[in-house]
Amino acid sequence: MPRVRPTVSVIIPNYNYEKTLRACLESVYAQTLAPLDVVVVDDASTDGSREVAREFPCVLVARPDNGGVSAARNLGVSTARGEILFFLDSDIALEPDAIENAVDLLLSDPETGCVHGIVSPEPLFDDGPVEVYHCLHAHFWRRRSAGLVGTAFFAMAAIERRVFEEVGPFDENLRDSEDVEYSDRLAVAHRIRLTETVAGRHDDVDRFLPMLTEQYRRSQLLIPVAAVERRRGGGLRANPTRGVLAAALVPATLPLAFVSLWLLAVPLACALAFAVADPGLSRFVARRKGAAFLVWFTGVHFAVHLALVLGALHGGVRWVIDPGFGPSVRGRGRAATAIPS
């Protein structure tokens, strides 16, 4: 007899992704394991996203105001009917077997509470070298970490409904880093698995300054989220700590050149240390795109690291002075499950 799998609901939060939503939905309806239902939660888009969604037999939930990705996912869960919830961002197109593979991995290990996937090295729509940079880096560090991990990314992730209800909803106070905060609660009693068998092509930011702005904004929550986490190990790191520190030391030591030009060697040495901090990534980029692209990639990577460090510092200050900034639960002594839906 054929194997009977639990029913699956695909939940897609969307905000102004008219460009990619059609490709996203086409990939969902081409899956080898057909979902029971597909819920698109449009978070008050101002483009033609809702018209695109209406081209498909999905359930369209239209929010009157923009509440952020956490609120959209929670609303999608309340509408979905499946036993397994497959969260999918609207700028990702799945490989045809992604949902089937995710479900089978969940079924194969009862202790696994969540399975999430890895973006492909090639973008969904190739809009230039900045987007290629993003996809290469995102693919590499996730693939390097594949296996049992401490963090789930819900851009492309499956979780049983019973587990989601046990852990509780996403923290609607977070519009970024909500995955990390949720993973901290999830990992209390469940395994998290990152796998290459759940894959999709991602359409990422394709311009330099918007990319840095996005990195700066997202990194502001690194310190606040870390402050309430109960560390268990296995957390995913996109970049080695030595590279982050080397990048931060370049501008920090650059004023030494005003004391003596010979001291310019210090920030130059830090820049060199950054360039060689992740040799596996460098080899991967060179193999795929060549040595010239690697030089460009390294320069962009350095700028992204500076935005990350500055954003984290800014977020740390905000966390101290603004009680409304960061996760809803601000202390380890309070139960994480108290986060409001």
Buried (B, 14 or more C-beta within 10 A) or exposed (E): EEEEBEBBBBBBBBBBBBBBBBBBBEBBEEBEBEBBBBBBBBBBBEBEBBEBBEEBEBBBBEBEEBBBBBBBBBBBBEBBEBBBBBBBBBBBBBBEBBBBBBBBBBBEEEEBBBBBBBBBBBBBBEBEBBBBBBBBBBBBBBBBBBEEBBBBBBBBBBBBBEBBEBBBBBBBBBBBBBBBBBBBBBBEEBBBBBBEBBBBBBBBBBEBEEBBBBBBBBBBBBBBBBBBBEEEEBBBEBBBEEBBBBBBBBEBBBEBBEEEEEBBEBBBBBBEBBBEBBEEBBEBBBEBBEEEBBEBBBEBBBBBBBBBBBBBBBBBEBBEEEEEBBBBBBEEEEEBEEBEE
